[in-house]
Amino acid sequence: MRVSSKFWPVAMILLCASLACGSSKDDDPDPNPNPNPDPSFWLVGDEGTMVRVDSFGEASGYPLETDADLRAIICHGARTAWVVGDAGTLLHSLDAGASWIAINLDLDVDWRALAVAEYTLEGAEALWLVGEHGAVVHTPDGGGTWLTVPGASVNFTGVATRAEGDAAIAVADDGTIWALQADGATLLRTGDDSLRAVAMAAHNGLTVAVGDGGTMLRRRAGEDAWEAVELGTSRDLFAVQVAADASLTLAVGEAGVVVRVHAKQLEQVEQVEQVEQLGPNLGLRAVHLGANHRAQAVGDAGTVLLSTDAGSSWSATSLPTSATLRGVDDFQLGGHL
C-alpha cells in the first residue's frame, strides 16, 4: 500500500475529500443510496489525529483545530460523518469530509463512543453518544434536537443501537450493561470484568459485548439473559463488530488478538482464531467490518491491519504516524456487512 507524502499533523475545517460512506440492508431498499463506490476509509486517534486512506492507498491527514484525543468515527449515507473525543469534542461533516463543524453541547465530558441507526435517513439520522460519568446524549434527527439522557453515573465505554435508533445498549468499565431510551438509562446487568465495546446485528437482534480477560457476552433477540461465550483466550478485547445477519462476530484487542465467531458456532463452544499477534505491548483498539468482506483494524503505534476476507487473514500497512488509533470506518458502495 502506497502512502502519500502529503500528511499533516491533525487539527478543524478543511481539505477536500471524496468520501462515500454507505449503509445497506439485505431485505429493504437502502434509504441512503451511495453514488460513489469509493473504497476509502478514515482513522482517528490521539492528539487530534485524523487520516483518510483512499482507494489507491494514499494517506492524507486532516488539519483540525483540536489536539484532543479522538475516540470514534462513524459515517452514515453518502456524505455524513460524526467524530467524538475528549474534552467534549463532537465533529460533524455534511459534505463527505470536505469540512468539519465542531458542535458544542455545553457538556464538559470525555466522549468514548457513538452509534448511528443504520437505516434512518441521512441528515435526520438517530445518533447516540456515551462517555464518562454517565454522560449520554441522543439526537433523533441528525443533530436538530439534542436530548440529555439521565439515569447512570458509570463510565461508559461503548454503545450500539438498532436499525431504528429509538433505543440503544451501552456498556461501562465497571462491567455493567445499560438500556438507553430518550427518557433515561436502565441497568440491565452487573458484572466483574470491565466491558469495552458492544455491537448489535441490525437484522437479527443479536447483541454482543466484549471486555477484559477475553470476556464476550451475548444476548439474542427477545431474551433477557446475557450468556458468556467461552473463547479460550484471556486477552483483553477492546472492540467488536457483528454482521447485519449475525453470521459473524469479529472482535480485536490486546496483543493484536482477533476473534472470529461464526453463526454455526453459536450453539457450541466457540474457538478463538488468533489471526494476528502484534506483541504484548501493542493492542488493536477499533475494528470495522464493511461490505464485500472488507475489514480494517487499528491500534497502538499507528497500527493498521487490512482484510479482504472478513478478518480471516490480514495485511499490515504503514502510515506516517505513530499515534494510537482508536476509531475506523470505511467509505465504499455497499455499506456494512
Secondary structure, DSSP 8 states (H G I E B T S, - for coil): ----S-----BSS------------SSS--SS--S----EEEEEEGGGEEEEE-TTS-EEE-B-S--S-EEEEEEETTTEEEEEESTT-EEEESSTTS--EE---S----EEEEEE-TTS-TTS--EEEEEGGG-EEEESSTTSS-EE--S--S-EEEEEE-TT-S-EEEEETTS-EEEEETTEEEEEE--SS-EEEEEE-TTT--EEEEEGGGEEEEE-TT----EE---S--S-EEEEEE-TTSSEEEEEEBTT-EEEEEGGGTTS-----------TT-BEEEEEEBGGG-EEEEEGGG-EEEESSTTSS-EEE--S--S-EEEEEEE-TT-B-
